[in-house]
Amino acid sequence: MMTITWKLPAAMLALLLLLQFTAAEEPIYRLCVPQIYLSDCQKLLADPSEAGIRMECVAGRDRVDCLELIEQRKADVLASEPEDMYMAYHRKNEDYRVISEIRTQEGKDANFRYEGIILVKKTSPIKSLQELRGAKSCHTGFGRNVGYRIPITKLKNTHVLKVSADPQISATERELKALSEFFSQSCLVGTYSAHPDTDRLLKKKYPNLCALCENPTQCNYPDKFSGYDGAIRCLDKGQGEVAFTKVQFIKKYFGLTGNATAPPPEGKPEDFEYLCEDGTRRPVTGAACSWAQRPWIGYISNEQAVHGEQKLHQLQSRLEKFFENGLHAENKDAAAHLLIQPNAVYHSKPEAVDPKVYLERAGYKDVIERDGSAIRKLRLCVQRDTELSKCEALHRAAYARDARPELECVQSVDCIEALASNKADVTVVTAGSYADARGKQLIPLLYEQLPSEQLLVAVAPPSLSRDDLQQAPINYDASSERARLSAALLNKRRSLDWCNIVPSKEQQLLIVPAQQLEQHKDWQLVCPTLERRPVTDVAACNVEVQLPNAIFARSDATSVEQETIKHLFSLISERFGDHGKFVDVFGLFSEYQKGEKNVIFNDDASELVTELKSDYQNEHIYNELKCDGNKIPKQ
């Protein structure tokens, strides 16, 4: 039997070995995503079009955690917004790199996501930023970038606008007061505070900020003089003399897009001009002179992953393929959660840029930091190291997302005492410590609110007679103090022993979380008054008694200080609570670390409110049902 030996040319053999070595060495890049979007990321990577892309999804708790994982080399890249890049800058700026951008089809050749501009009428006598004083101004809306944050930042930095450092008024009011004094009249719609009473108070105090709106009394959306195009309309068809908006909507409003299918123009471009920072003016038919820009959304990595041109291009190439496949994926929602929108375009940066430089090129770092550091911060006291870590993460996320005043984290072995001795301003107090807090002259200003499905309810079958209901033993979770308190409430209302109550195994009267009502959909709710209600009336008929965690402050805090605390934490809840727009940036009410439950806030809570909605979540009722003899002082 003859053996045939094949000999490959040396060059070909070397090439095969090189290809084999390269394939073996080619890394699998780890894309970090918030935990709530992990399955979305995995679905995209499971798509057949993603085969061979050599990427995997790594879950962080949220984007704040993803930045930490990238720094720790446990992840390689994160889809991030400019505010996330600002957080990276404050973590360890020199270790992070912005490597590519997510642009839009219409702006694929633009260096910035959008440019803020000042628009005036051609006949206007205004020739400089100084001459804006006393003008009638049109804004996109309160808190928005080009219509509010950028004008305040730029006018303040050029010393045209004076923002008071008066500690007796809130950070938000200082800005509103400055605008109210600078402009004679304005249209600045929106919710000035997430706390409704504060919102009404501010609009009543500075009514000239709403004077030019379609509906000055409402001063909120919808309003034909609000938004990007509404601000132009306020100048064109209203009483405004200057408008703050962005370039794309100038082109749209005046029919300058070059799109034959675009709606007809609303105004005449020859009647308006851009006002430039240097006092010159430009026709809107030509190039704009923007005075600030918002950077693009982009991908951020670490220095090690993109060190050297080859590594950078390799990761960019991998991301581009993943991004392009995501654009064509069937699951559009999954793609959107990873910041891949249908109109998006992937754009590689020619070189990796650190976050500080990336933000400063757009003038956006100043926009985030516009309030400066001269104003006193609000000190939140925590006890454990894990709580301090979460507080500091919250501080970074809240500041980057425009929640003011700025938080400062203070650690103490006794936060109630720290507040009483003026070493902190606020702390989160659990139900069992309300009495201690009251004893130190502290008062609750905000409370955690459970979602309706988490509330405890009492249920009984319709066949149970009223007389039987009066004596029926209660079946509840013996390991839950919350459930025991609810059972005690029912017994007290039935004039039965509520201090020595024990759970029954009988299936007559049950206390369960509302999320289990599907198992008892043919039963009825039993209210604390013993009235029967349909199982759909959970909000009006529940037996939740346990006092929630509450944010306490000193009782001698001024009314302005109290309103400031309510405003800040209502805003934090609105941004990062269960239904917040930025819950993927920072999870306020989610597990912070594995094995660490209820860090600062309860993991089951959904929002912070200024008033308890249940008459039975009451300190005096809670104290009586505890049966320990402790009395909470009356307010």
KELOBA-660129 format. One record per residue (C-alpha): residue in one letter; x, y, z. Coordinates in pm, 1 decimal. Example, Ala and Ser with C-alpha at 12.3 -4.5 7.8 and 13.67 -1.06 7.14 Angstrom:
# residues 2
 code        u        v        w
    A   1230.0   -450.0    780.0
    S   1367.0   -106.0    714.0
# end
This chain:
# residues 635
 code        u        v        w
    M      0.0      0.0      0.0
    M    149.4    328.3   -109.6
    T    136.4    633.1    121.3
    I    109.1    970.0    -51.7
    T    244.5   1271.0    132.5
    W    125.7   1615.6     22.2
    K    369.5   1898.8     69.8
    L    228.7   2252.9     83.9
    P    443.4   2544.8    -22.5
    A    600.4   2716.1    278.3
    A    423.5   3048.0    207.7
    M     81.1   2882.6    193.9
    L    150.6   2687.0    509.8
    A    250.6   3007.4    688.8
    L    -68.2   3179.0    569.4
    L   -287.5   2897.2    697.3
    L   -111.9   2901.7   1031.9
    L   -153.7   3281.8   1049.2
    L   -526.7   3257.9    969.2
    Q   -571.7   2984.7   1227.7
    F   -381.9   3189.2   1487.2
    T   -580.9   3504.7   1404.5
    A   -914.2   3321.3   1432.4
    A   -807.3   3176.2   1765.6
    E   -690.0   3515.5   1895.5
    E   -982.7   3724.4   1769.6
    P  -1162.4   3844.7   2081.8
    I  -1530.9   3816.9   2161.4
    Y  -1638.2   4170.5   2247.4
    R  -1869.6   4214.1   2545.8
    L  -2150.1   4467.1   2495.2
    C  -2280.4   4583.0   2832.4
    V  -2655.2   4645.2   2857.6
    P  -2882.6   4728.4   3152.7
    Q  -3027.7   4413.4   3311.7
    I  -3381.3   4501.0   3197.4
    Y  -3263.9   4488.4   2834.6
    L  -3045.4   4177.0   2851.7
    S  -3302.1   3957.9   2676.9
    D  -3338.9   4222.0   2402.2
    C  -2964.8   4212.2   2341.3
    Q  -2959.5   3833.0   2340.4
    K  -3248.2   3820.8   2092.9
    L  -3058.7   4044.4   1853.2
    L  -2744.7   3834.8   1880.0
    A  -2948.4   3516.6   1832.7
    D  -3070.8   3647.9   1496.4
    P  -2918.1   3438.3   1212.0
    S  -2777.8   3755.4   1056.2
    E  -2558.8   3799.3   1363.6
    A  -2387.6   3459.6   1315.3
    G  -2011.9   3484.0   1342.0
    I  -2014.1   3840.5   1472.2
    R  -1829.6   3732.3   1789.2
    M  -2003.2   3955.2   2040.3
    E  -2186.4   3871.0   2359.1
    C  -2420.3   4055.3   2593.3
    V  -2311.0   4131.8   2948.0
    A  -2570.7   4260.6   3194.2
    G  -2502.2   4549.5   3424.6
    R  -2755.1   4661.4   3681.6
    D  -2801.7   4978.7   3473.5
    R  -2584.6   5212.3   3266.6
    V  -2410.2   5345.1   3577.9
    D  -2306.6   4988.4   3658.4
    C  -2206.4   4922.7   3295.9
    L  -1958.9   5210.7   3314.0
    E  -1807.0   5046.9   3620.6
    L  -1787.1   4708.5   3445.1
    I  -1607.7   4870.7   3150.7
    E  -1361.2   5031.3   3389.6
    Q  -1307.2   4695.1   3562.6
    R  -1253.0   4524.2   3220.3
    K  -1557.5   4301.7   3276.1
    A  -1720.5   4456.7   2968.3
    D  -1582.0   4627.4   2658.3
    V  -1840.6   4869.7   2523.6
    L  -2168.7   5047.4   2606.5
    A  -2420.7   5239.0   2395.1
    S  -2439.5   5569.5   2581.5
    E  -2584.6   5918.9   2574.6
    P  -2378.0   6235.6   2635.8
    E  -2495.9   6242.0   2998.5
    D  -2353.9   5890.9   3047.5
    M  -2026.5   6012.2   2896.5
    Y  -2029.7   6291.8   3153.9
    M  -2055.8   6030.0   3429.4
    A  -1761.2   5844.1   3272.7
    Y  -1563.5   6169.7   3270.7
    H  -1620.5   6202.2   3645.6
    R  -1536.9   5837.4   3715.2
    K  -1197.4   5803.5   3545.7
    N  -1195.1   6015.6   3232.7
    E   -855.6   5903.3   3103.5
    D   -965.2   5538.8   3101.5
    Y  -1274.6   5579.8   2881.2
    R  -1294.6   5636.6   2506.9
    V  -1581.4   5744.7   2280.8
    I  -1519.4   5537.5   1967.4
    S  -1824.4   5584.5   1743.1
    E  -2151.4   5771.0   1710.7
    I  -2513.6   5687.4   1640.3
    R  -2629.7   5955.1   1397.9
    T  -2952.7   6013.4   1205.8
    Q  -3003.6   5976.0    831.2
    E  -3065.3   6348.2    782.1
    G  -2769.9   6442.2   1003.4
    K  -2524.9   6171.2    904.0
    D  -2265.4   6427.4    790.1
    A  -2313.5   6664.0   1086.7
    N  -2061.7   6680.1   1370.1
    F  -2333.5   6723.7   1632.3
    R  -2677.5   6582.5   1701.2
    Y  -2825.8   6929.4   1685.6
    E  -2721.3   7291.6   1713.3
    G  -2889.5   7550.9   1929.5
    I  -2955.7   7883.1   1756.9
    I  -3106.0   8226.3   1830.1
    L  -3363.8   8350.9   1580.8
    V  -3477.3   8713.0   1543.7
    K  -3682.8   8906.1   1291.9
    K  -3484.7   9081.3   1020.5
    T  -3635.1   9412.4   1134.6
    S  -3530.0   9353.2   1497.5
    P  -3294.7   9610.8   1653.3
    I  -3126.1   9334.5   1859.4
    K  -2760.9   9311.5   1751.7
    S  -2591.6   9148.9   2052.8
    L  -2653.0   8909.4   2340.1
    Q  -2658.4   9207.4   2578.8
    E  -2949.4   9357.4   2383.5
    L  -3161.1   9048.8   2453.4
    R  -3234.5   9198.1   2796.5
    G  -3595.5   9313.2   2809.9
    A  -3691.2   9121.4   2494.3
    K  -3993.7   8893.1   2460.9
    S  -3855.7   8540.0   2439.5
    C  -3987.0   8213.9   2293.9
    H  -3854.9   7883.7   2430.7
    T  -3903.8   7519.0   2337.5
    G  -3993.0   7436.2   2697.4
    F  -3874.2   7427.7   3057.7
    G  -3569.6   7207.6   3120.4
    R  -3512.0   7134.5   2751.5
    N  -3169.0   7172.3   2597.6
    V  -3185.0   7433.8   2321.1
    G  -3474.8   7629.9   2470.0
    Y  -3372.0   7643.0   2834.4
    R  -3045.2   7480.4   2947.8
    I  -2824.7   7614.2   2666.8
    P  -2956.2   7975.3   2680.6
    I  -2907.5   7988.3   3058.1
    T  -2558.3   7839.8   3030.1
    K  -2436.4   8066.5   2750.2
    L  -2596.5   8387.1   2875.4
    K  -2457.2   8318.7   3220.0
    N  -2107.4   8236.3   3091.2
    T  -2097.5   8561.1   2890.2
    H  -2204.3   8749.9   3206.2
    V  -2521.4   8875.2   3039.4
    L  -2753.5   8678.2   3268.4
    K  -2706.7   8698.2   3644.8
    V  -2826.4   8390.9   3834.8
    S  -2856.1   8457.8   4206.7
    A  -2672.4   8239.7   4458.3
    D  -2940.1   8312.6   4720.8
    P  -2962.5   7995.9   4938.2
    Q  -3312.8   8095.3   5045.6
    I  -3460.3   7991.8   4710.8
    S  -3429.7   7660.7   4528.4
    A  -3187.8   7592.1   4242.8
    T  -3474.4   7577.3   3992.9
    E  -3629.2   7899.0   4120.7
    R  -3296.0   8080.0   4095.6
    E  -3290.8   8007.3   3721.1
    L  -3657.4   8096.7   3670.8
    K  -3613.4   8418.5   3866.9
    A  -3312.8   8514.7   3650.8
    L  -3506.2   8452.4   3327.2
    S  -3811.3   8636.8   3461.2
    E  -3598.0   8941.5   3540.5
    F  -3400.0   8926.5   3214.9
    F  -3686.0   8888.0   2964.5
    S  -3992.2   9111.4   2982.1
    Q  -4229.0   8832.5   2873.8
    S  -4180.0   8471.3   2762.7
    C  -4343.3   8148.3   2662.6
    L  -4173.6   7880.9   2872.2
    V  -4417.3   7591.7   2906.4
    G  -4361.6   7274.1   3105.8
    T  -4369.7   7130.3   3454.8
    Y  -4144.0   7350.2   3665.5
    S  -4143.7   7095.7   3948.4
    A  -4240.6   6730.1   3975.5
    H  -4406.5   6837.6   4300.7
    P  -4744.3   6984.8   4185.3
    D  -4776.0   7245.7   4462.7
    T  -4429.2   7380.2   4385.6
    D  -4510.1   7389.1   4012.8
    R  -4821.4   7600.3   4076.6
    L  -4635.8   7827.3   4317.9
    L  -4352.8   7899.5   4073.0
    K  -4588.1   7978.3   3784.0
    K  -4790.1   8209.8   4005.5
    K  -4472.7   8383.1   4127.7
    Y  -4324.9   8435.7   3777.8
    P  -4629.9   8477.4   3552.2
    N  -4440.7   8673.8   3284.7
    L  -4264.4   8347.5   3188.9
    C  -4600.0   8219.1   3058.4
    A  -4740.3   8546.2   2922.9
    L  -4667.6   8477.6   2552.7
    C  -4807.8   8123.2   2548.5
    E  -5127.5   8024.8   2371.9
    N  -5269.2   7935.2   2712.6
    P  -5079.2   8135.9   2979.8
    T  -5292.2   7994.8   3262.5
    Q  -5206.7   7635.8   3172.3
    C  -4845.3   7710.4   3071.0
    N  -4789.5   7347.9   2976.9
    Y  -4801.9   7112.4   2680.2
    P  -4977.9   7110.1   2440.7
    D  -4934.2   7472.8   2335.6
    K  -4893.4   7591.9   1976.8
    F  -4608.0   7819.2   2088.2
    S  -4408.8   7536.1   2253.7
    G  -4159.9   7284.7   2118.1
    Y  -3899.9   7335.3   1845.4
    D  -4139.6   7460.7   1580.1
    G  -4367.8   7626.5   1837.5
    A  -4088.2   7857.7   1952.6
    I  -4044.8   7977.9   1592.0
    R  -4423.1   8016.8   1560.4
    C  -4424.6   8223.7   1881.8
    L  -4180.0   8463.7   1712.2
    D  -4345.0   8455.1   1369.9
    K  -4715.3   8458.4   1458.0
    G  -4714.8   8548.4   1826.3
    Q  -4567.3   8839.4   2016.2
    G  -4213.4   8705.8   2058.9
    E  -3898.6   8899.5   1965.9
    V  -3641.0   8620.1   1998.0
    A  -3668.4   8241.4   1970.4
    F  -3438.9   7966.4   2097.0
    T  -3463.5   7647.3   1891.4
    K  -3250.7   7427.8   1662.6
    V  -3140.5   7438.5   1300.4
    Q  -3336.7   7136.3   1171.1
    F  -3667.1   7299.0   1264.5
    I  -3571.5   7632.7   1107.6
    K  -3529.1   7448.7    778.1
    K  -3855.7   7260.8    828.2
    Y  -4058.4   7568.0    933.1
    F  -3937.8   7783.0    643.2
    G  -3943.9   7505.5    381.7
    L  -3565.8   7488.6    337.1
    T  -3524.2   7110.0    368.5
    G  -3511.2   7047.5     -6.8
    N  -3763.1   6767.5     43.8
    A  -4038.7   6780.6   -217.4
    T  -4275.0   6580.9      5.5
    A  -4229.7   6810.4    307.8
    P  -4534.7   7008.0    428.7
    P  -4568.4   7366.4    301.3
    P  -4363.1   7629.3    488.8
    E  -4529.2   7821.9    771.4
    G  -4320.9   8137.9    739.0
    K  -4112.6   8348.8    503.6
    P  -3738.5   8284.0    547.7
    E  -3643.6   8626.0    410.2
    D  -3805.8   8788.6    717.8
    F  -3578.3   8620.8    975.1
    E  -3208.7   8596.1   1066.2
    Y  -2980.7   8406.3   1301.3
    L  -2827.7   8612.3   1582.5
    C  -2465.4   8505.3   1636.9
    E  -2265.8   8520.7   1960.6
    D  -2033.2   8785.3   1814.6
    G  -2325.2   9016.9   1737.4
    T  -2337.3   8948.2   1363.3
    R  -2650.4   8824.2   1187.6
    R  -2694.0   8563.7    915.8
    P  -2984.6   8483.2    679.9
    V  -3163.5   8157.4    765.6
    T  -3121.7   8048.4    403.7
    G  -2746.9   8005.8    461.5
    A  -2519.2   7840.9    716.0
    A  -2629.3   7876.3   1078.6
    C  -2421.7   8023.7   1358.7
    S  -2497.3   7795.5   1650.6
    W  -2393.1   7888.5   2001.5
    A  -2401.1   7539.7   2152.0
    Q  -2442.8   7183.6   2033.3
    R  -2564.1   6852.2   2171.3
    P  -2323.7   6566.7   2097.0
    W  -2437.5   6246.7   1930.3
    I  -2526.5   5930.7   2118.6
    G  -2233.8   5693.2   2085.2
    Y  -2042.4   5386.5   2195.2
    I  -1799.0   5418.9   2482.7
    S  -1520.5   5172.9   2559.6
    N  -1205.7   5159.7   2771.6
    E   -850.5   5253.8   2681.5
    Q   -725.6   4895.7   2685.2
    A   -989.3   4762.9   2444.0
    V   -905.8   5023.1   2176.5
    H   -535.9   5080.6   2240.4
    G   -376.4   5109.5   1898.9
    E   -532.4   5164.3   1559.0
    Q   -583.9   4794.7   1485.4
    K   -777.8   4727.9   1807.1
    L   -990.6   5039.1   1756.0
    H  -1085.3   4948.1   1399.0
    Q  -1154.7   4587.3   1495.2
    L  -1406.7   4686.6   1763.3
    Q  -1560.6   4954.4   1539.2
    S  -1603.2   4701.7   1259.4
    R  -1768.9   4454.2   1494.5
    L  -2004.7   4719.7   1630.8
    E  -2094.4   4841.7   1282.5
    K  -2200.8   4492.7   1175.3
    F  -2400.4   4442.5   1495.1
    F  -2561.4   4785.2   1448.5
    E  -2651.3   4729.6   1082.6
    N  -2805.3   4393.0   1163.0
    G  -2997.9   4554.1   1448.4
    L  -3144.7   4807.0   1204.0
    H  -3294.6   4522.3   1002.2
    A  -3398.6   4304.1   1295.7
    E  -3765.0   4207.2   1320.8
    N  -3779.3   4310.0   1686.8
    K  -3764.8   4690.7   1654.3
    D  -3836.4   4746.1   2026.1
    A  -3539.0   4530.8   2126.3
    A  -3315.4   4731.4   1891.6
    A  -3452.3   5063.3   2023.0
    H  -3370.3   4963.2   2381.4
    L  -3008.2   4935.1   2265.2
    L  -3033.7   5286.1   2107.4
    I  -3068.4   5147.4   1753.1
    Q  -3352.5   5347.9   1598.7
    P  -3494.4   5289.6   1244.0
    N  -3358.8   5625.8   1125.1
    A  -3012.1   5572.5   1272.5
    V  -2670.8   5559.1   1103.7
    Y  -2352.2   5413.4   1253.4
    H  -2047.7   5642.9   1230.7
    S  -1695.3   5539.4   1337.2
    K  -1476.3   5809.5   1489.8
    P  -1137.9   5845.4   1310.2
    E   -976.7   5823.9   1651.8
    A  -1090.8   5737.0   2002.5
    V  -1171.1   6045.9   2212.7
    D  -1188.9   6075.4   2589.4
    P  -1530.5   6186.1   2723.7
    K  -1415.3   6527.6   2850.7
    V  -1280.8   6629.3   2509.9
    Y  -1588.6   6486.2   2335.1
    L  -1825.4   6693.6   2550.7
    E  -1616.2   7011.2   2547.3
    R  -1597.2   7017.5   2167.4
    A  -1973.6   7064.3   2171.6
    G  -1974.8   7301.7   2467.2
    Y  -2200.6   7047.5   2637.4
    K  -2001.2   6993.3   2956.3
    D  -2078.4   7353.9   3052.2
    V  -2447.9   7297.1   2983.7
    I  -2461.0   7008.3   3233.2
    E  -2260.2   7206.4   3488.7
    R  -2438.7   7537.9   3435.6
    D  -2537.5   7588.2   3801.7
    G  -2176.0   7579.3   3921.5
    S  -2067.8   7452.2   4262.6
    A  -2115.2   7765.9   4470.5
    I  -2462.7   7667.4   4591.6
    R  -2481.7   7440.0   4895.9
    K  -2554.3   7076.4   4819.9
    L  -2829.1   6865.6   4977.3
    R  -2669.4   6616.7   5217.0
    L  -2822.7   6266.7   5216.8
    C  -2717.4   6057.7   5516.7
    V  -2662.6   5682.3   5482.5
    Q  -2515.3   5425.4   5718.9
    R  -2372.9   5113.0   5552.4
    D  -2093.2   5105.8   5292.7
    T  -2332.6   4961.0   5034.2
    E  -2571.4   5249.4   5095.2
    L  -2287.2   5496.4   5047.4
    S  -2198.3   5330.2   4716.2
    K  -2559.1   5352.0   4595.2
    C  -2591.4   5711.5   4714.2
    E  -2281.2   5812.7   4519.3
    A  -2409.0   5634.2   4206.9
    L  -2741.1   5816.3   4246.7
    H  -2557.6   6145.5   4288.6
    R  -2369.6   6099.2   3959.6
    A  -2679.3   5992.8   3766.6
    A  -2901.9   6266.2   3910.1
    Y  -2652.8   6547.6   3847.4
    A  -2585.3   6439.1   3488.9
    R  -2961.7   6423.4   3423.1
    D  -3026.4   6776.7   3549.9
    A  -3173.2   6698.9   3894.1
    R  -3092.7   6992.7   4120.3
    P  -2976.8   7079.2   4382.4
    E  -2676.7   6848.5   4374.0
    L  -2672.7   6560.0   4621.4
    E  -2387.1   6503.4   4862.6
    C  -2354.5   6167.3   5038.0
    V  -2276.7   6164.4   5412.4
    Q  -2206.2   5843.2   5606.0
    S  -2288.5   5809.4   5975.8
    V  -2356.2   5531.4   6225.5
    D  -2672.0   5717.7   6331.1
    C  -2834.8   5923.1   6055.1
    I  -3123.6   6040.2   6272.0
    E  -2873.7   6192.7   6513.6
    A  -2671.6   6332.0   6219.7
    L  -2980.1   6522.0   6099.2
    A  -3066.3   6642.5   6448.0
    S  -2713.7   6783.8   6488.0
    N  -2721.1   6946.4   6139.2
    K  -2454.3   6717.8   5994.1
    A  -2695.0   6610.5   5717.8
    D  -3015.5   6742.0   5561.3
    V  -3219.1   6429.7   5481.4
    T  -3221.0   6057.1   5546.3
    V  -3443.3   5761.4   5462.7
    V  -3621.5   5623.9   5770.2
    T  -3786.3   5280.3   5797.1
    A  -4122.6   5220.1   5966.4
    G  -3969.3   5102.0   6291.7
    S  -3764.0   5420.1   6329.2
    Y  -4039.3   5678.3   6271.7
    A  -4079.4   5721.5   6649.1
    D  -3706.8   5780.4   6700.3
    A  -3706.1   6036.4   6417.0
    R  -4009.4   6214.8   6561.1
    G  -3835.7   6222.1   6899.2
    K  -3547.0   6411.4   6741.2
    Q  -3783.3   6668.1   6587.9
    L  -3762.2   6526.6   6235.2
    I  -4056.6   6515.8   5994.3
    P  -4136.2   6303.7   5685.3
    L  -4155.9   6492.5   5355.2
    L  -4178.8   6210.2   5098.6
    Y  -4286.2   5847.8   5114.2
    E  -4223.1   5539.7   4905.5
    Q  -4527.4   5422.7   4713.3
    L  -4583.6   5056.6   4631.3
    P  -4727.5   4965.1   4290.9
    S  -5091.1   4856.2   4319.2
    E  -5005.6   4491.9   4248.4
    Q  -4781.6   4484.3   4559.0
    L  -5047.6   4610.8   4800.6
    L  -5188.5   4363.5   5049.9
    V  -5559.5   4288.9   5016.8
    A  -5809.4   4080.6   5210.4
    V  -6029.6   3844.5   5006.1
    A  -6322.3   3621.7   5090.9
    P  -6562.7   3408.7   4884.0
    P  -6902.5   3571.1   4813.1
    S  -7066.4   3278.6   4991.7
    L  -6920.8   3386.1   5327.7
    S  -7202.5   3557.0   5518.4
    R  -7156.3   3884.8   5699.3
    D  -7193.8   3713.1   6036.6
    D  -6931.8   3453.3   5940.3
    L  -6703.3   3729.8   5814.6
    Q  -6716.8   3891.9   6159.0
    Q  -6562.6   3581.9   6317.1
    A  -6364.6   3418.9   6032.4
    P  -5999.3   3336.9   6116.0
    I  -5745.9   3503.0   5887.9
    N  -5507.0   3312.2   5663.9
    Y  -5186.2   3511.4   5608.1
    D  -4810.1   3468.2   5567.8
    A  -4675.4   3410.9   5918.5
    S  -4326.5   3522.8   5815.7
    S  -4445.6   3867.1   5701.1
    E  -4478.2   4149.7   5952.9
    R  -4665.3   4347.9   5687.4
    A  -4925.8   4072.5   5660.9
    R  -4953.5   4045.4   6041.3
    L  -5022.9   4418.1   6066.6
    S  -5294.8   4390.9   5800.3
    A  -5453.5   4098.5   5985.2
    A  -5434.3   4296.5   6310.0
    L  -5615.7   4588.1   6142.1
    L  -5904.5   4362.2   6039.6
    N  -5926.7   4210.4   6388.4
    K  -5926.2   4552.8   6551.1
    R  -6208.1   4659.3   6318.6
    R  -6396.1   4343.2   6413.7
    S  -6335.4   4407.5   6786.8
    L  -6126.3   4089.5   6810.0
    D  -5786.1   4041.4   6973.3
    W  -5531.4   4201.5   6741.3
    C  -5218.0   4172.4   6953.9
    N  -5213.4   3794.1   6992.7
    I  -5330.2   3707.8   6644.0
    V  -5202.6   3389.0   6477.4
    P  -5249.7   3285.1   6112.6
    S  -5513.2   3025.5   6023.2
    K  -5494.5   2756.5   5755.9
    E  -5863.8   2792.8   5673.9
    Q  -5956.4   2931.1   5331.6
    Q  -6228.2   3176.4   5437.9
    L  -6056.7   3512.2   5483.4
    L  -5714.7   3554.6   5320.6
    I  -5456.3   3830.5   5310.0
    V  -5251.5   3820.0   4988.5
    P  -5060.3   4056.8   4759.2
    A  -5287.1   4203.3   4491.1
    Q  -5077.7   4031.8   4222.9
    Q  -5224.0   3699.0   4341.0
    L  -5585.1   3807.5   4284.5
    E  -5599.5   3618.0   3956.7
    Q  -5618.0   3303.8   4171.2
    H  -5921.4   3450.9   4350.8
    K  -6091.4   3636.3   4066.1
    D  -6433.8   3499.4   4167.3
    W  -6391.5   3619.5   4526.4
    Q  -6443.7   3966.8   4672.6
    L  -6218.2   4219.4   4838.5
    V  -6282.5   4289.1   5206.4
    C  -6208.6   4649.7   5301.9
    P  -6097.3   4757.6   5652.8
    T  -6458.2   4875.8   5701.9
    L  -6563.5   4514.2   5620.6
    E  -6739.3   4640.5   5308.1
    R  -6714.8   4401.1   5011.8
    R  -6579.1   4524.3   4677.1
    P  -6494.1   4366.5   4338.1
    V  -6135.3   4243.1   4307.4
    T  -6067.0   4527.8   4060.2
    D  -6099.3   4794.3   4335.9
    V  -5754.9   4739.2   4488.7
    A  -5664.8   5108.6   4510.7
    A  -5976.2   5190.4   4714.0
    C  -6002.3   4866.4   4909.5
    N  -5678.5   4727.7   5048.4
    V  -5549.2   4647.7   5394.6
    E  -5197.9   4790.5   5358.9
    V  -5094.2   4927.0   5698.5
    Q  -4715.4   4900.8   5701.8
    L  -4558.5   5245.3   5698.8
    P  -4331.4   5290.0   5396.4
    N  -3974.5   5413.7   5403.6
    A  -3986.0   5792.4   5419.8
    I  -3746.5   6078.8   5356.5
    F  -3718.3   6279.0   5678.9
    A  -3580.6   6629.0   5735.7
    R  -3554.6   6859.6   6037.0
    S  -3883.6   7013.1   6145.9
    D  -3717.1   7356.3   6165.6
    A  -3619.4   7346.4   5795.1
    T  -3759.8   7654.5   5623.1
    S  -4051.9   7620.2   5383.5
    V  -3812.6   7683.3   5092.8
    E  -3579.3   7408.0   5216.9
    Q  -3869.2   7167.0   5251.3
    E  -3998.2   7249.1   4902.6
    T  -3646.5   7203.4   4764.4
    I  -3623.4   6855.7   4917.6
    K  -3964.6   6760.4   4780.5
    H  -3874.6   6897.2   4438.4
    L  -3540.9   6714.1   4416.2
    F  -3664.4   6372.3   4526.8
    S  -3984.9   6397.4   4323.8
    L  -3762.7   6469.8   4023.2
    I  -3530.5   6178.9   4107.1
    S  -3834.6   5950.6   4135.7
    E  -3975.0   6079.4   3806.6
    R  -3642.2   6018.0   3631.7
    F  -3525.5   5689.7   3788.6
    G  -3838.4   5533.1   3942.8
    D  -4003.9   5221.7   3800.5
    H  -4176.9   5418.7   3524.8
    G  -3903.8   5677.9   3480.4
    K  -3759.4   5769.7   3143.6
    F  -3409.5   5688.7   3272.3
    V  -3473.5   5373.1   3474.6
    D  -3212.6   5199.9   3254.8
    V  -2958.0   5467.4   3351.8
    F  -3004.0   5413.5   3725.5
    G  -3253.3   5184.9   3899.3
    L  -3371.3   5369.3   4209.9
    F  -3594.4   5084.1   4330.5
    S  -3409.9   4774.5   4213.6
    E  -3161.6   4535.9   4368.6
    Y  -2837.9   4731.4   4394.8
    Q  -2600.9   4443.2   4463.5
    K  -2659.0   4069.3   4464.1
    G  -2748.7   3955.6   4812.9
    E  -2810.0   4314.6   4926.9
    K  -3181.1   4385.0   4952.0
    N  -3352.2   4720.7   5001.2
    V  -3042.8   4941.6   4988.1
    I  -3159.0   5290.3   5099.2
    F  -3496.0   5235.8   4926.2
    N  -3729.9   4936.6   4916.9
    D  -3675.3   4719.3   4607.8
    D  -4053.2   4677.1   4570.7
    A  -4135.8   5050.9   4569.9
    S  -4219.5   5227.6   4244.0
    E  -4215.4   5601.7   4318.9
    L  -4180.5   5872.3   4583.2
    V  -4489.3   6073.9   4677.8
    T  -4548.4   6366.1   4910.3
    E  -4868.9   6226.5   5060.0
    L  -4973.4   5876.5   5158.5
    K  -5279.6   5771.9   4962.1
    S  -5417.9   5526.5   5219.4
    D  -5592.8   5642.1   5536.9
    Y  -5466.0   5328.4   5707.4
    Q  -5096.5   5393.6   5644.7
    N  -5098.1   5612.7   5950.9
    E  -4837.3   5643.1   6222.9
    H  -5090.2   5618.1   6504.9
    I  -5267.6   5314.2   6359.3
    Y  -4931.3   5149.3   6293.1
    N  -4819.9   5216.3   6650.7
    E  -5135.0   5065.3   6799.9
    L  -5114.3   4755.6   6582.8
    K  -4749.3   4701.8   6678.3
    C  -4878.4   4635.5   7031.6
    D  -4544.0   4732.8   7185.2
    G  -4668.0   5029.5   7385.9
    N  -4458.0   5285.8   7198.5
    K  -4645.8   5600.4   7111.7
    I  -4552.5   5832.3   6827.0
    P  -4595.5   6198.7   6924.5
    K  -4881.9   6374.9   6756.2
    Q  -4790.6   6616.1   6477.1
# end
